[in-house]
Amino acid sequence: MLYFAQVKNMRPKVIITVIFILILFPSISGAYSPHLFPGPGIMGSTGLLRMPSADVLPYKNFNIGVDYGVDSDTNDPILFYKMNLGTFQGLEMGIVGGTKENVDSGGGSESNVKEGVFINLKYSLSTDNSGTPLLLAIGVENLSSYNDTDIYMVATRYLKEGPKIHFGFMGLFPGDKFTPLGMLGFDFQLGQGGILLLTEMFAGESIFQVDIGARMYFSPTLTANISGLNLFQNEEDPTGITSKAITAGFSWINPF
């Protein structure tokens, strides 16, 4: 499930503007391509789109992020917000909050039901400082949520030419149930500019989801993001871990 807050005055023009910037002005970020810091995903943890990676925010660093867009199931504007802090060496702690759509006992839905603000934790299990490291991390998202808590173990492999591959396991806890699934992600830089293309997949016994997006770096620490979540969802039989949605936003590491 996605956390979101309905924003009645928001218009799709905002998303179109961000996409326009991503396409028309890649040269803005080209000077910052030598080292691009990983950014937070939709659910707050450092990673790709919905999938966390094994990258961990360094000690004494912090970031903030906002993503907004449209839920294609309801056509409602949505807003995601989060913050992370490198609290100790190898430990990332963050918060994510908002509202969500609940399913009632009669099979219908209750939109914009406030559940709370939750904690994300991620711990690095590796200290590979080579040029092409293999990183490993474990974590939990939405800690203390009744329906949306998940745990994961993920590995990130840096390849020689710059791309990264991410793979791992995630366990969902919808209510008193347990749903295991595998996850696979890939990101690579476009040319010498500061634009990363991101793609990821989740698959389980009754779950399949594909997400595609991009992250443009205006500086090593300031990014604009565009995400397409659950793009191939079957509307008659939805099987993803999120609803189908298009979002755009920004993230900023150490803004002050």
N, C-alpha and C positions, 0 to 999 in steps of 0.2 A: 504494500500500500504506500502511496505517496503522501507526504505531509504537505499541506498547502493551506493558504489563506486566500479566501476570495477577495478580489480587489475589483469592485464594481466599476470603477472609472477607468480601468486599464483598457487599452485598445491594441489590436494586433499590429498597429503601426509601429509600436515599440520594437517588436520582434523583427519586422521587416527592416527597420533602421539598422539593427545590429547585424543582420545578414548582409545588408548593403555595405556596411563598414568592413566586414570580414572579406568580402569579395573585392571591393574596389580599392582598399588601402593596405594591401599586404606589405608594402614598402615601409610603412610606419614602424613595423616591428623587426625589420630585417637586421638592423644594427645590433639587436639583442639576442641573436641566435646562438652564440657560443655556449651559453649555459642557461637553460630554461628550467625554473623551479616547478616541480609538480604542483598542481592545484587541487582544491577540494572538488569532490563530485556533488551530485544532487543531494545526497544524504549527509554531506558534511565531511566524511572521511577523505583524506588525501587519496586521489585515485583518478579514474577516468570519468564516466558519466554516472551511472548507478553503481558500478563495480569499484570497490576499493582496491588499491595497489599495495605493494609491499614497501613503498616509499613512506617515510615517517618525517613529519615536520621536525627540523633540528631543534635542539635545546635552546630555550629562551627566544624562539621565534613564534609568531602567531599570525593567523590570517582571518579574514572575514570574507563572506561571500553572499550574494543574493542572486537568485534565478527566478524569472517570472515568465509566464506564457499562457497557453490555453490547453485545457483538458479536452481532448476531442470527444470523450464520452458524453460530457455534459455541456461543452462549449462555454464553460465558465473560466474566467481569468484565474490564474493560480500564482502563488508566490512561495518561494522557499528561502529560508535564511539560516545561516550557520556561522560558527566561529570555532577555531581550533588553536591550541597552544601546545608548544613543545615543553612539557612540564619537567621531564628528566631526560637524560640521555637514552634515546631509543623509545621513549614513551610519548605518544600523542594523545591529548585529551581534548574533546570538543563538545559542543552542544548543538542540537538541531531542534527546531520547534515549529509549531503551526497548528493547522487543523487538518482534518481528514474526513473522508466519506466513510461512514459506517454502514454496514448491512444489518438491517433489523431482523428479528426472528421470523417475520412474515415474508422474507425474501426481497423486500424493498430496500431502499437506501435512505439514509438520513445525512444530508450534506452539511458541511461546515460545523461538525461536532468537535468541540475543543477537547483534546485529550491531554496535552501537556507539552513541556519542553524536556527533552531527554538527553542523556549523556552518551557520547561515543568514545571508545577507548581503543587504541591500537599500540601493540608492542612489537618492536623489531627483534627478530631472533638471529640476525646475522650482522656481521661487521666487515663485509667484503668491500675493500677500498680500491680494488683493481679498476682498470679502465672499462671493463665489461662485467660488472658485478652481477651476482645472482643473489637477490635479496629475498628474505622470508619474514613474514609477519603474521601475527594472530590478532583478532580484534572482536569487538562487540559493538553493535549499533543499536540505537534506540533503547538503551538500557532502562528497564523498569516499565516499558510499554507492555500492555497486556496482549496486543495483537501483532505488533510490528518489530519486536526484538529479533535480531539475527546475530549469529556468530559466524566467523569465517577464519580460514587459513589461506593465505595467498602468497604466491611467489612472483617475483618480477625479474626478468632477465634482460639486461641491457645488451643489445647486439652491436657489432663493430661499426656499422655504418650509421648508427644513431637511433634506429627503431627500438622499441621495447615490446616484449611479449609478457602477458600477465595470465596466470592460470591458478586455479585453486578450488576450494570447496566453501559453500555457504549453507548454513542451516537456519531455516525460518521457523518461528514459533507462533503461528496464528492461533491464539487462544491456548488450549491445552494440547495442541497437536505439534508434531515435528515434521518438517518437510525438508529433506536434503536435496541439494542440487549442485551441479558443477558450473564453473564460470571460466570464461576464456576472453581475453581482451588483447588489443593490439593498438599501438599508437606510433605514428611516424611523422617526421617533420617534412613540410613541403619545401623542397629546394633549400636555399640558404636563408629563407625568411623565418619569422617567428610564428608560424602557424602549424599547429599539430592537428592531424586528423585522428579521431578516436573512434574505435568500434569495439563492441563487446557482445557477448552472448551468454545467456543463462539457460540451462537445460536440466530438467529433472523428470520424475515419473509423470507428472501432470503439468509441468511448466516448461514453456519455451518462450524466449524473448530475445530480440535483437535490437540494439541501440546504436545509433550513429551520431557523431557530432564533431565539433571543431573547437579549438581553443587558440585564440590569437593573443600574442604577447606584445603589448605596447612598451613594456620594459621587462627585465627578468622577473619582476614580481607582480606586475599588474596585467590582468588578462580580461578579455571579453570571451564569453562562451555561448555556444549554440548547441542544443541537444534535441535529438529526435528519439523519444523513448517508446519502446514496444511498437516499432513501426509496422510490423507485420501481424498485428493482433487481429484475430478473427472476432469481429464484433458480436457474432452470435454465440461464440464459445470462447471467451477470453481466458488465456492461460498464462499470462505474464505475472511478474511480481510487482509491476506498476501498471497503471492505466496508460493508454496511448496518449502522448502529450508532446508538444513542441515548446521548448523553453529557451530563453536567452537571458544572459546576465553577466556578472563580473565577479572576480575574486582578486584579493589584494593581500600580499604577504608583507608584514611589517609596515602598515600604512603610516605609522608615526612612532 
